[in-house]
């Protein structure tokens, strides 16, 4: 079916284009973009007053399947993504069992295809069983479709093992996603080391635990020529070190998450487990450094680190509750409604952080509006003002600190491969 989207404000960060135009979709691809189009037998969508964006690309998502489908499944996570305007998701390997073989990669791809929602790209584990002891079969997983390797949630303590995996990654031209954490410095830690850890009487994680591993992995990337991508950067000195090594030509990219940009460690006051994340929320000084990193390109993109947990798990004493926030359905509202104003970025530069730049970092095809490209698109209404309601989420989990936050702007429709996925037909 042909679809003609008329009179939208087309925002295409990849080409730095901002124009009012008609967009014709045919056979799942963008067939034409022009000030005025007509098409016989096309479904016409009146988009006057709406913004047409590339589908968002979220390169850090935990889908929990296999093993913890009660928290999230591939189908429910992809559904939540579509509702949030996210058309491409990169899912991490820390499932039960971990995705550390061709069989696991095949399972993710086949299950995602059956779900028929967002495009799901699997990450393979860096070590067998994510135990940090023995390298996983990187080549086998890459050939099966893994787009990166990572032991996310587990920092690799063995520097020689990390060097070897970097060397192997260059053979298959895939990035290593680094969870930069020195676990010897964060044992029993549940919040940021600072005023709040003292006030609440909780073990604090020093930001040096992140920065030390960032420095080590950059040094090894320089030596091996590997592409290292840093997940959920949270500390000011990490940004400084990353900026220095990128200026020397080291092949490195990095992301931060929305919660590090809109919350500080004060959010864990009163033992708020919905604000318990890993790495922990940091200080205002660290947050300022993250914004500076976004402005000057040191930090390449924003990704959610979508981490679903059940209400029962989160409703425990703070040290016992798991780390994580769900983020697929709040990514675009927070970026547009909170982060934009604080960042000082131009609109196209801001949108680039959640569309084309993350796609570039993981070598994915999405994140652009271009004739001939897949029609992965989002219609965004910039006008509605409303409050985030976790009870309306399509994710199976509700662990968010953003419930009740007032936001401006809403996803009106999501198209994947030219098919209107959201609003869902059951609505």
Secondary structure by P-SEA (a helix, b strand, c coil): cbbbbcccccccccccccccbbbbbccccccccccbbbbccccccccccbbbbccbbbcccccccccccccccaaaaaaaaaaacccbbbbbcccccccccaaaaaaaaaaaaaacccbbbbbbbcccccccccccaaaaaaaaccccccccccccccaaaaaaaaaaaaaaccccccccccccccccccccccaaaaaacbbbbbaaaaaaaaaaaaaaaaaccbbbbbcccccaaaaaaaaaaaaacccccccccccccccccccccccccccccccccccaaaaaaaaaaaaacccccccccccccccccccccccccccccccccaaaaaaaccccccccccaaaaaaaccaaaaaaacccccccccccccbbbbbbcccccccccccccccccccccccccccccccccccccccccccccc
